Amino acid sequence: MNTFIVFLVSSLVLTMFGVFAGTAQQPEVITGATSGMCSSQNECSSDQCCLETFSGDMALVTCSPLAGPGEHCSSTTKGDEPYQNGCPCKPGYECVDGTCAATSEQPVAVE
């Protein structure tokens, strides 16, 4: 009986090694215009910006969607460096005091 249990446990352990050996060990990092990693604005699509965000002591720089009406925004960056406080606004909106607002030419959407 003990031999059977040892054999059964050994078989299960070996099976698990076989299952995990076929899986990727590290996640794939997406780069470019599909909300992936970036280092400058030219790596993102026209409806995105290269945005640096912080989580604790770690910085993450990704292509993020442009800010919409009422969302937090930023209109300043140094050259082609990533934005740090938020993406700029979508076309037809402007960043006023850190929030996207409709320009005088853009009608305000009613929901």
N, CA, C and O atoms as CSV, one atom per row, in Angstrom:
chain,resi,resn,atom,element,x,y,z
A,1,MET,N,N,0.819,-1.197,0.000
A,1,MET,CA,C,0.000,0.000,0.000
A,1,MET,C,C,0.863,1.261,0.000
A,1,MET,O,O,0.574,2.212,-0.726
A,2,ASN,N,N,1.931,1.268,0.821
A,2,ASN,CA,C,2.822,2.424,0.861
A,2,ASN,C,C,3.522,2.633,-0.474
A,2,ASN,O,O,3.726,3.770,-0.900
A,3,THR,N,N,3.884,1.562,-1.123
A,3,THR,CA,C,4.535,1.661,-2.423
A,3,THR,C,C,3.591,2.285,-3.439
A,3,THR,O,O,4.014,3.095,-4.264
A,4,PHE,N,N,2.330,1.919,-3.388
A,4,PHE,CA,C,1.332,2.476,-4.297
A,4,PHE,C,C,1.182,3.981,-4.070
A,4,PHE,O,O,1.128,4.738,-5.039
A,5,ILE,N,N,1.113,4.425,-2.834
A,5,ILE,CA,C,0.961,5.853,-2.520
A,5,ILE,C,C,2.191,6.632,-2.991
A,5,ILE,O,O,2.057,7.708,-3.573
A,6,VAL,N,N,3.378,6.098,-2.745
A,6,VAL,CA,C,4.606,6.750,-3.201
A,6,VAL,C,C,4.608,6.851,-4.719
A,6,VAL,O,O,4.971,7.892,-5.267
A,7,PHE,N,N,4.211,5.795,-5.402
A,7,PHE,CA,C,4.148,5.803,-6.857
A,7,PHE,C,C,3.129,6.836,-7.345
A,7,PHE,O,O,3.397,7.562,-8.302
A,8,LEU,N,N,1.970,6.906,-6.700
A,8,LEU,CA,C,0.917,7.837,-7.088
A,8,LEU,C,C,1.369,9.286,-6.902
A,8,LEU,O,O,1.181,10.110,-7.797
A,9,VAL,N,N,1.953,9.598,-5.770
A,9,VAL,CA,C,2.430,10.957,-5.509
A,9,VAL,C,C,3.543,11.325,-6.488
A,9,VAL,O,O,3.558,12.438,-7.012
A,10,SER,N,N,4.461,10.417,-6.737
A,10,SER,CA,C,5.553,10.672,-7.683
A,10,SER,C,C,5.010,10.941,-9.081
A,10,SER,O,O,5.497,11.829,-9.781
A,11,SER,N,N,4.019,10.185,-9.478
A,11,SER,CA,C,3.413,10.378,-10.797
A,11,SER,C,C,2.751,11.748,-10.901
A,11,SER,O,O,2.878,12.427,-11.920
A,12,LEU,N,N,2.048,12.154,-9.853
A,12,LEU,CA,C,1.398,13.468,-9.861
A,12,LEU,C,C,2.426,14.598,-9.922
A,12,LEU,O,O,2.236,15.570,-10.653
A,13,VAL,N,N,3.497,14.474,-9.167
A,13,VAL,CA,C,4.541,15.501,-9.177
A,13,VAL,C,C,5.180,15.595,-10.557
A,13,VAL,O,O,5.371,16.698,-11.071
A,14,LEU,N,N,5.507,14.480,-11.154
A,14,LEU,CA,C,6.108,14.488,-12.489
A,14,LEU,C,C,5.150,15.046,-13.534
A,14,LEU,O,O,5.572,15.742,-14.458
A,15,THR,N,N,3.870,14.746,-13.391
A,15,THR,CA,C,2.865,15.286,-14.307
A,15,THR,C,C,2.811,16.805,-14.200
A,15,THR,O,O,2.727,17.495,-15.217
A,16,MET,N,N,2.860,17.330,-12.985
A,16,MET,CA,C,2.824,18.778,-12.793
A,16,MET,C,C,4.056,19.444,-13.410
A,16,MET,O,O,3.943,20.512,-14.011
A,17,PHE,N,N,5.231,18.820,-13.267
A,17,PHE,CA,C,6.428,19.370,-13.900
A,17,PHE,C,C,6.251,19.408,-15.413
A,17,PHE,O,O,6.660,20.370,-16.063
A,18,GLY,N,N,5.660,18.392,-15.961
A,18,GLY,CA,C,5.431,18.346,-17.399
A,18,GLY,C,C,4.468,19.420,-17.863
A,18,GLY,O,O,4.667,20.016,-18.921
A,19,VAL,N,N,3.430,19.674,-17.087
A,19,VAL,CA,C,2.444,20.700,-17.442
A,19,VAL,C,C,3.081,22.079,-17.414
A,19,VAL,O,O,2.910,22.856,-18.354
A,20,PHE,N,N,3.816,22.396,-16.347
A,20,PHE,CA,C,4.399,23.724,-16.220
A,20,PHE,C,C,5.609,23.932,-17.118
A,20,PHE,O,O,5.957,25.075,-17.414
A,21,ALA,N,N,6.249,22.881,-17.551
A,21,ALA,CA,C,7.400,23.023,-18.440
A,21,ALA,C,C,6.976,23.559,-19.803
A,21,ALA,O,O,7.778,24.191,-20.491
A,22,GLY,N,N,5.738,23.319,-20.201
A,22,GLY,CA,C,5.258,23.767,-21.496
A,22,GLY,C,C,4.719,25.184,-21.498
A,22,GLY,O,O,4.392,25.706,-22.563
A,23,THR,N,N,4.615,25.830,-20.332
A,23,THR,CA,C,4.081,27.185,-20.279
A,23,THR,C,C,5.206,28.202,-20.282
A,23,THR,O,O,6.330,27.903,-19.878
A,24,ALA,N,N,4.897,29.406,-20.742
A,24,ALA,CA,C,5.888,30.482,-20.756
A,24,ALA,C,C,6.241,30.868,-19.322
A,24,ALA,O,O,5.362,30.959,-18.466
A,25,GLN,N,N,7.504,31.090,-19.069
A,25,GLN,CA,C,7.957,31.411,-17.721
A,25,GLN,C,C,7.847,32.892,-17.404
A,25,GLN,O,O,7.735,33.256,-16.234
A,26,GLN,N,N,7.874,33.760,-18.415
A,26,GLN,CA,C,7.775,35.188,-18.197
A,26,GLN,C,C,6.681,35.739,-19.089
A,26,GLN,O,O,6.502,35.270,-20.213
A,27,PRO,N,N,5.938,36.741,-18.596
A,27,PRO,CA,C,4.887,37.328,-19.427
A,27,PRO,C,C,5.482,38.076,-20.611
A,27,PRO,O,O,6.574,38.638,-20.528
A,28,GLU,N,N,4.754,38.070,-21.695
A,28,GLU,CA,C,5.202,38.772,-22.888
A,28,GLU,C,C,4.923,40.258,-22.721
A,28,GLU,O,O,3.806,40.639,-22.370
A,29,VAL,N,N,5.917,41.098,-22.965
A,29,VAL,CA,C,5.749,42.541,-22.860
A,29,VAL,C,C,5.402,43.076,-24.236
A,29,VAL,O,O,6.166,42.920,-25.189
A,30,ILE,N,N,4.243,43.707,-24.331
A,30,ILE,CA,C,3.792,44.278,-25.594
A,30,ILE,C,C,4.418,45.659,-25.731
A,30,ILE,O,O,4.413,46.434,-24.775
A,31,THR,N,N,4.949,45.973,-26.889
A,31,THR,CA,C,5.515,47.291,-27.106
A,31,THR,C,C,4.776,47.985,-28.227
A,31,THR,O,O,4.179,47.335,-29.085
A,32,GLY,N,N,4.817,49.289,-28.220
A,32,GLY,CA,C,4.272,50.067,-29.310
A,32,GLY,C,C,2.856,50.528,-29.096
A,32,GLY,O,O,2.414,50.726,-27.964
A,33,ALA,N,N,2.148,50.698,-30.189
A,33,ALA,CA,C,0.897,51.435,-30.196
A,33,ALA,C,C,-0.303,50.689,-29.640
A,33,ALA,O,O,-1.416,51.204,-29.738
A,34,THR,N,N,-0.146,49.541,-29.080
A,34,THR,CA,C,-1.297,48.802,-28.567
A,34,THR,C,C,-1.332,48.828,-27.042
A,34,THR,O,O,-1.479,47.787,-26.403
A,35,SER,N,N,-1.197,50.012,-26.465
A,35,SER,CA,C,-1.180,50.195,-25.011
A,35,SER,C,C,-0.051,49.415,-24.356
A,35,SER,O,O,-0.198,48.910,-23.243
A,36,GLY,N,N,1.077,49.320,-25.051
A,36,GLY,CA,C,2.225,48.619,-24.498
A,36,GLY,C,C,3.264,49.584,-23.968
A,36,GLY,O,O,2.995,50.770,-23.778
A,37,MET,N,N,4.446,49.063,-23.735
A,37,MET,CA,C,5.538,49.860,-23.203
A,37,MET,C,C,6.032,50.848,-24.262
A,37,MET,O,O,5.970,50.572,-25.460
A,38,CYS,N,N,6.524,52.003,-23.801
A,38,CYS,CA,C,7.069,53.003,-24.718
A,38,CYS,C,C,8.184,53.765,-24.017
A,38,CYS,O,O,8.322,53.711,-22.795
A,39,SER,N,N,8.970,54.469,-24.808
A,39,SER,CA,C,9.990,55.346,-24.234
A,39,SER,C,C,9.869,56.758,-24.787
A,39,SER,O,O,10.482,57.687,-24.261
A,40,SER,N,N,9.081,56.922,-25.846
A,40,SER,CA,C,8.838,58.246,-26.410
A,40,SER,C,C,7.490,58.251,-27.123
A,40,SER,O,O,6.920,57.200,-27.416
A,41,GLN,N,N,6.993,59.458,-27.394
A,41,GLN,CA,C,5.670,59.625,-27.989
A,41,GLN,C,C,5.560,58.957,-29.358
A,41,GLN,O,O,4.488,58.466,-29.712
A,42,ASN,N,N,6.641,58.928,-30.134
A,42,ASN,CA,C,6.555,58.374,-31.494
A,42,ASN,C,C,6.336,56.864,-31.508
A,42,ASN,O,O,6.127,56.295,-32.580
A,43,GLU,N,N,6.376,56.199,-30.360
A,43,GLU,CA,C,6.101,54.762,-30.286
A,43,GLU,C,C,4.620,54.468,-30.041
A,43,GLU,O,O,4.215,53.305,-30.046
A,44,CYS,N,N,3.812,55.500,-29.827
A,44,CYS,CA,C,2.378,55.331,-29.552
A,44,CYS,C,C,1.559,55.804,-30.747
A,44,CYS,O,O,2.044,56.575,-31.576
A,45,SER,N,N,0.320,55.339,-30.831
A,45,SER,CA,C,-0.555,55.754,-31.926
A,45,SER,C,C,-1.026,57.190,-31.703
A,45,SER,O,O,-0.786,57.767,-30.643
A,46,SER,N,N,-1.693,57.761,-32.697
A,46,SER,CA,C,-2.099,59.168,-32.637
A,46,SER,C,C,-3.159,59.441,-31.574
A,46,SER,O,O,-3.318,60.588,-31.154
A,47,ASP,N,N,-3.890,58.413,-31.129
A,47,ASP,CA,C,-4.902,58.629,-30.087
A,47,ASP,C,C,-4.389,58.216,-28.706
A,47,ASP,O,O,-5.176,57.962,-27.793
A,48,GLN,N,N,-3.053,58.152,-28.562
A,48,GLN,CA,C,-2.427,57.776,-27.300
A,48,GLN,C,C,-1.262,58.709,-27.003
A,48,GLN,O,O,-0.784,59.433,-27.877
A,49,CYS,N,N,-0.812,58.676,-25.739
A,49,CYS,CA,C,0.420,59.374,-25.377
A,49,CYS,C,C,1.286,58.416,-24.580
A,49,CYS,O,O,0.794,57.439,-24.016
A,50,CYS,N,N,2.571,58.701,-24.539
A,50,CYS,CA,C,3.509,57.904,-23.754
A,50,CYS,C,C,3.484,58.483,-22.336
A,50,CYS,O,O,3.978,59.587,-22.105
A,51,LEU,N,N,2.908,57.737,-21.389
A,51,LEU,CA,C,2.647,58.240,-20.039
A,51,LEU,C,C,3.441,57.465,-19.003
A,51,LEU,O,O,3.433,56.234,-18.993
A,52,GLU,N,N,4.131,58.199,-18.128
A,52,GLU,CA,C,4.888,57.598,-17.033
A,52,GLU,C,C,4.028,57.631,-15.772
A,52,GLU,O,O,3.595,58.697,-15.336
A,53,THR,N,N,3.784,56.464,-15.194
A,53,THR,CA,C,3.018,56.376,-13.951
A,53,THR,C,C,3.881,55.703,-12.894
A,53,THR,O,O,4.823,54.976,-13.211
A,54,PHE,N,N,3.551,55.953,-11.652
A,54,PHE,CA,C,4.336,55.408,-10.548
A,54,PHE,C,C,3.461,54.550,-9.656
A,54,PHE,O,O,2.311,54.887,-9.373
A,55,SER,N,N,4.025,53.439,-9.220
A,55,SER,CA,C,3.380,52.552,-8.259
A,55,SER,C,C,4.425,52.248,-7.194
A,55,SER,O,O,5.311,51.419,-7.403
A,56,GLY,N,N,4.318,52.918,-6.055
A,56,GLY,CA,C,5.338,52.773,-5.024
A,56,GLY,C,C,6.635,53.367,-5.522
A,56,GLY,O,O,6.680,54.551,-5.857
A,57,ASP,N,N,7.686,52.579,-5.580
A,57,ASP,CA,C,8.973,53.065,-6.071
A,57,ASP,C,C,9.268,52.593,-7.493
A,57,ASP,O,O,10.409,52.669,-7.947
A,58,MET,N,N,8.247,52.108,-8.196
A,58,MET,CA,C,8.432,51.592,-9.548
A,58,MET,C,C,7.726,52.491,-10.563
A,58,MET,O,O,6.567,52.859,-10.370
A,59,ALA,N,N,8.424,52.843,-11.638
A,59,ALA,CA,C,7.839,53.644,-12.711
A,59,ALA,C,C,7.485,52.732,-13.876
A,59,ALA,O,O,8.245,51.827,-14.222
A,60,LEU,N,N,6.322,52.978,-14.481
A,60,LEU,CA,C,5.865,52.219,-15.638
A,60,LEU,C,C,5.533,53.223,-16.733
A,60,LEU,O,O,4.771,54.161,-16.501
A,61,VAL,N,N,6.094,53.037,-17.914
A,61,VAL,CA,C,5.874,53.965,-19.024
A,61,VAL,C,C,5.156,53.206,-20.134
A,61,VAL,O,O,5.717,52.295,-20.742
A,62,THR,N,N,3.901,53.595,-20.391
A,62,THR,CA,C,3.071,52.877,-21.360
A,62,THR,C,C,2.334,53.843,-22.280
A,62,THR,O,O,2.134,55.010,-21.942
A,63,CYS,N,N,1.934,53.342,-23.448
A,63,CYS,CA,C,1.050,54.087,-24.334
A,63,CYS,C,C,-0.337,54.068,-23.704
A,63,CYS,O,O,-0.907,52.999,-23.485
A,64,SER,N,N,-0.880,55.242,-23.413
A,64,SER,CA,C,-2.176,55.361,-22.744
A,64,SER,C,C,-3.104,56.221,-23.589
A,64,SER,O,O,-2.637,57.077,-24.339
A,65,PRO,N,N,-4.421,56.006,-23.480
A,65,PRO,CA,C,-5.371,56.792,-24.279
A,65,PRO,C,C,-5.323,58.273,-23.919
A,65,PRO,O,O,-5.080,58.633,-22.767
A,66,LEU,N,N,-5.558,59.129,-24.914
A,66,LEU,CA,C,-5.664,60.558,-24.653
A,66,LEU,C,C,-6.839,60.806,-23.715
A,66,LEU,O,O,-7.815,60.056,-23.725
A,67,ALA,N,N,-6.745,61.848,-22.912
A,67,ALA,CA,C,-7.783,62.156,-21.925
A,67,ALA,C,C,-9.039,62.687,-22.609
A,67,ALA,O,O,-8.960,63.439,-23.580
A,68,GLY,N,N,-10.189,62.290,-22.093
A,68,GLY,CA,C,-11.472,62.736,-22.609
A,68,GLY,C,C,-12.053,63.837,-21.744
A,68,GLY,O,O,-11.418,64.267,-20.780
A,69,PRO,N,N,-13.249,64.299,-22.072
A,69,PRO,CA,C,-13.865,65.395,-21.323
A,69,PRO,C,C,-14.043,65.046,-19.842
A,69,PRO,O,O,-14.557,63.982,-19.497
A,70,GLY,N,N,-13.606,65.969,-18.977
A,70,GLY,CA,C,-13.734,65.775,-17.540
A,70,GLY,C,C,-12.638,64.932,-16.921
A,70,GLY,O,O,-12.595,64.787,-15.700
A,71,GLU,N,N,-11.752,64.372,-17.731
A,71,GLU,CA,C,-10.680,63.522,-17.213
A,71,GLU,C,C,-9.435,64.350,-16.910
A,71,GLU,O,O,-9.241,65.434,-17.460
A,72,HIS,N,N,-8.589,63.814,-16.016
A,72,HIS,CA,C,-7.329,64.467,-15.658
A,72,HIS,C,C,-6.422,64.510,-16.881
A,72,HIS,O,O,-6.355,63.545,-17.642
A,73,CYS,N,N,-5.720,65.632,-17.070
A,73,CYS,CA,C,-4.874,65.784,-18.253
A,73,CYS,C,C,-3.617,66.580,-17.933
A,73,CYS,O,O,-3.478,67.167,-16.859
A,74,SER,N,N,-2.713,66.579,-18.895
A,74,SER,CA,C,-1.492,67.375,-18.839
A,74,SER,C,C,-1.187,67.832,-20.248
A,74,SER,O,O,-1.395,67.088,-21.207
A,75,SER,N,N,-0.698,69.044,-20.377
A,75,SER,CA,C,-0.379,69.526,-21.720
A,75,SER,C,C,1.106,69.821,-21.877
A,75,SER,O,O,1.531,70.361,-22.898
A,76,THR,N,N,1.893,69.466,-20.869
A,76,THR,CA,C,3.316,69.776,-20.949
A,76,THR,C,C,4.172,68.522,-20.834
A,76,THR,O,O,3.875,67.607,-20.065
A,77,THR,N,N,5.230,68.508,-21.612
A,77,THR,CA,C,6.264,67.488,-21.532
A,77,THR,C,C,7.545,68.095,-22.083
A,77,THR,O,O,7.501,69.090,-22.805
A,78,LYS,N,N,8.665,67.513,-21.752
A,78,LYS,CA,C,9.949,68.022,-22.241
A,78,LYS,C,C,10.326,67.272,-23.510
A,78,LYS,O,O,10.717,66.106,-23.457
A,79,GLY,N,N,10.209,67.941,-24.644
A,79,GLY,CA,C,10.570,67.318,-25.914
A,79,GLY,C,C,9.740,66.082,-26.193
A,79,GLY,O,O,8.510,66.136,-26.196
A,80,ASP,N,N,10.421,64.961,-26.430
A,80,ASP,CA,C,9.734,63.708,-26.749
A,80,ASP,C,C,9.682,62.776,-25.537
A,80,ASP,O,O,9.407,61.585,-25.681
A,81,GLU,N,N,9.946,63.314,-24.341
A,81,GLU,CA,C,9.907,62.500,-23.128
A,81,GLU,C,C,8.463,62.132,-22.786
A,81,GLU,O,O,7.535,62.818,-23.216
A,82,PRO,N,N,8.265,61.071,-22.027
A,82,PRO,CA,C,6.901,60.683,-21.630
A,82,PRO,C,C,6.214,61.760,-20.782
A,82,PRO,O,O,6.868,62.493,-20.040
A,83,TYR,N,N,4.905,61.840,-20.906
A,83,TYR,CA,C,4.115,62.717,-20.037
A,83,TYR,C,C,4.146,62.127,-18.635
A,83,TYR,O,O,4.249,60.911,-18.478
A,84,GLN,N,N,4.056,62.985,-17.602
A,84,GLN,CA,C,4.151,62.485,-16.240
A,84,GLN,C,C,2.882,62.679,-15.424
A,84,GLN,O,O,2.640,61.909,-14.495
A,85,ASN,N,N,2.077,63.664,-15.733
A,85,ASN,CA,C,0.904,63.927,-14.900
A,85,ASN,C,C,-0.408,63.532,-15.554
A,85,ASN,O,O,-1.467,63.699,-14.950
A,86,GLY,N,N,-0.364,63.024,-16.744
A,86,GLY,CA,C,-1.564,62.635,-17.481
A,86,GLY,C,C,-1.353,62.914,-18.953
A,86,GLY,O,O,-0.493,63.711,-19.327
A,87,CYS,N,N,-2.133,62.261,-19.780
A,87,CYS,CA,C,-2.043,62.481,-21.227
A,87,CYS,C,C,-2.712,63.796,-21.594
A,87,CYS,O,O,-3.552,64.293,-20.844
A,88,PRO,N,N,-2.347,64.367,-22.745
A,88,PRO,CA,C,-3.082,65.537,-23.224
A,88,PRO,C,C,-4.500,65.144,-23.626
A,88,PRO,O,O,-4.830,63.961,-23.706
A,89,CYS,N,N,-5.324,66.142,-23.875
A,89,CYS,CA,C,-6.731,65.897,-24.218
A,89,CYS,C,C,-6.890,65.423,-25.661
A,89,CYS,O,O,-6.032,65.660,-26.512
A,90,LYS,N,N,-8.008,64.748,-25.910
A,90,LYS,CA,C,-8.380,64.351,-27.268
A,90,LYS,C,C,-8.595,65.610,-28.103
A,90,LYS,O,O,-8.831,66.682,-27.547
A,91,PRO,N,N,-8.515,65.495,-29.435
A,91,PRO,CA,C,-8.773,66.657,-30.293
A,91,PRO,C,C,-10.155,67.253,-30.004
A,91,PRO,O,O,-11.125,66.525,-29.791
A,92,GLY,N,N,-10.228,68.582,-30.000
A,92,GLY,CA,C,-11.479,69.270,-29.710
A,92,GLY,C,C,-11.632,69.632,-28.245
A,92,GLY,O,O,-12.612,70.267,-27.857
A,93,TYR,N,N,-10.665,69.231,-27.429
A,93,TYR,CA,C,-10.685,69.548,-25.999
A,93,TYR,C,C,-9.352,70.168,-25.624
A,93,TYR,O,O,-8.349,69.963,-26.308
A,94,GLU,N,N,-9.342,70.927,-24.536
A,94,GLU,CA,C,-8.107,71.524,-24.051
A,94,GLU,C,C,-7.969,71.269,-22.557
A,94,GLU,O,O,-8.958,71.100,-21.844
A,95,CYS,N,N,-6.733,71.246,-22.105
A,95,CYS,CA,C,-6.444,70.977,-20.703
A,95,CYS,C,C,-6.511,72.295,-19.927
A,95,CYS,O,O,-5.657,73.165,-20.093
A,96,VAL,N,N,-7.527,72.431,-19.087
A,96,VAL,CA,C,-7.725,73.634,-18.280
A,96,VAL,C,C,-7.642,73.241,-16.813
A,96,VAL,O,O,-8.485,72.496,-16.314
A,97,ASP,N,N,-6.625,73.744,-16.127
A,97,ASP,CA,C,-6.414,73.427,-14.707
A,97,ASP,C,C,-6.382,71.923,-14.452
A,97,ASP,O,O,-6.913,71.453,-13.446
A,98,GLY,N,N,-5.763,71.171,-15.356
A,98,GLY,CA,C,-5.590,69.734,-15.166
A,98,GLY,C,C,-6.790,68.878,-15.517
A,98,GLY,O,O,-6.802,67.687,-15.209
A,99,THR,N,N,-7.816,69.464,-16.165
A,99,THR,CA,C,-9.012,68.710,-16.559
A,99,THR,C,C,-9.376,69.055,-18.000
A,99,THR,O,O,-9.332,70.224,-18.384
A,100,CYS,N,N,-9.735,68.054,-18.799
A,100,CYS,CA,C,-10.122,68.292,-20.190
A,100,CYS,C,C,-11.473,68.992,-20.255
A,100,CYS,O,O,-12.445,68.571,-19.627
A,101,ALA,N,N,-11.508,70.075,-21.035
A,101,ALA,CA,C,-12.746,70.827,-21.233
A,101,ALA,C,C,-12.920,71.057,-22.727
A,101,ALA,O,O,-11.941,71.131,-23.471
A,102,ALA,N,N,-14.177,71.172,-23.163
A,102,ALA,CA,C,-14.469,71.403,-24.575
A,102,ALA,C,C,-13.953,72.774,-24.984
A,102,ALA,O,O,-14.072,73.743,-24.235
A,103,THR,N,N,-13.375,72.845,-26.190
A,103,THR,CA,C,-12.971,74.146,-26.724
A,103,THR,C,C,-14.220,74.860,-27.191
A,103,THR,O,O,-15.291,74.258,-27.270
A,104,SER,N,N,-14.091,76.136,-27.500
A,104,SER,CA,C,-15.270,76.905,-27.906
A,104,SER,C,C,-15.876,76.380,-29.203
A,104,SER,O,O,-17.067,76.571,-29.445
A,105,GLU,N,N,-15.067,75.714,-30.051
A,105,GLU,CA,C,-15.584,75.169,-31.309
A,105,GLU,C,C,-16.248,73.809,-31.125
A,105,GLU,O,O,-16.995,73.370,-31.999
A,106,GLN,N,N,-15.991,73.138,-30.012
A,106,GLN,CA,C,-16.456,71.765,-29.787
A,106,GLN,C,C,-17.746,71.777,-28.957
A,106,GLN,O,O,-17.733,72.276,-27.831
A,107,PRO,N,N,-18.860,71.243,-29.478
A,107,PRO,CA,C,-20.073,71.155,-28.658
A,107,PRO,C,C,-19.881,70.145,-27.528
A,107,PRO,O,O,-19.175,69.149,-27.690
A,108,VAL,N,N,-20.501,70.403,-26.405
A,108,VAL,CA,C,-20.405,69.520,-25.250
A,108,VAL,C,C,-21.390,68.374,-25.424
A,108,VAL,O,O,-22.568,68.608,-25.693
A,109,ALA,N,N,-20.922,67.139,-25.274
A,109,ALA,CA,C,-21.781,65.956,-25.416
A,109,ALA,C,C,-22.704,65.836,-24.212
A,109,ALA,O,O,-22.274,66.013,-23.072
A,110,VAL,N,N,-23.971,65.537,-24.465
A,110,VAL,CA,C,-24.950,65.336,-23.403
A,110,VAL,C,C,-25.247,63.851,-23.328
A,110,VAL,O,O,-25.602,63.226,-24.327
A,111,GLU,N,N,-25.097,63.291,-22.136
A,111,GLU,CA,C,-25.329,61.851,-21.975
A,111,GLU,C,C,-26.633,61.589,-21.284
A,111,GLU,O,O,-26.993,60.433,-21.064
